[in-house]
Amino acid sequence: MAYELENRLVIGVSSRALFDLTVENEIFRTQGVDAYCRYQVEHEKELLKPGNGFRLVEALLNINDLTGQEGKVEVIIMSHNSPDTSLRVFNAISHYGLNISRAVLASGASLTPYLEAFHTDLYLSADEEDVQSAIDCGIAAGIICCDEIRVPGSKGEISQIRIAFDGDAVLFSDESERIFKEKGLEAFEENERLQAENPLKKGPFAKFLKTISDIQREFSPEQAPIRTALVTARSAPAHERVIRTLRAWNVRIDEAFFLGGISKTEVLRAFGAHIFFDDQAVHTMPASEVVPSARVPYRQCTDQAHKRDPCRLVS
């Protein structure tokens, strides 16, 4: 019988999100594909260091041990690398003992069809175009910040995964955020007050949150392997619609912070997020200085085809 990916938490991760490929990416950017390929082959015995998504992936894989269900969480390498340049990544996976056995090595081709084929719940990459295409196809995805490599803790130290989400344009659609941008704060708050009992539409991470919530229900609150937080610039009176929306969706958020414009950075540090998802760089850039962060390039889906660079390999 074929191995089925339904009813599993499927995480697609690029090699640059999983490992520190800062040097390699610079070679690719400044010297081109051929130089990058030569470098990877010549250095394939040299161990790659963990990247910003490493501890999150490591901890997510540990859920399989906690649940006693092999394959409850499935992590798949999704890369523009060619098979010939991928051995270094697989060597690092083996060295760190990561239970990752599946990969898509697309040699520069579009990854989007494969994200759908593998029923991907979350895709982490450093490539904005790939992430945007995933979002456009209804897959939760984030551009993980790789300017600074910050790997919290070490193997075995993460007993509970902590995931933080922004609200509008991440968990929820951007319907209310557009009112704020077009008409200002007063109009936004009045709209949210009037619509308080009408649930917000689902955003790109709504399904991912539901999947996490389903996993949490298998444990008592004290033993749940994942803890979630909503970290939003909203404040009263715009809080009520959010709470009623989550209630209508029947999903669980463990902690919520309605900050009313206060910086999110210190709250994320205090929460101890292993990843933070937000749609605005003004939030993810400062947050990335204290916790791994990923920007969600939300936009309304269109039928326009997105042009892709067939030679992108470092992902």
Secondary structure, DSSP 8 states (H G I E B T S, - for coil): -----TTSEEEEE-HHHHB--HHHHHHHHHH-HHHHHHHHHHTTTS---B-TTHHHHHHHHHHHHHHT-TTSEEEEEEESS-GGG-HHHHHHHHHTT----EEEE-TTS--HHHHHHTT-SEEEES-HHHHHHHHHTT-EEEEE--SS----S-TT--SSEEEEE-TBTTTB-SHHHHHHHHH-HHHHHHHHHHTTTS---B-TTHHHHHHHHHHHTTS-TTT-SEEEEEEES--TTTHHHHHHHHHHHT---SEEEE-TT--SHHHHHHHT-SEEEES-HHHHHHHTTTS-EEE-------S------TT----
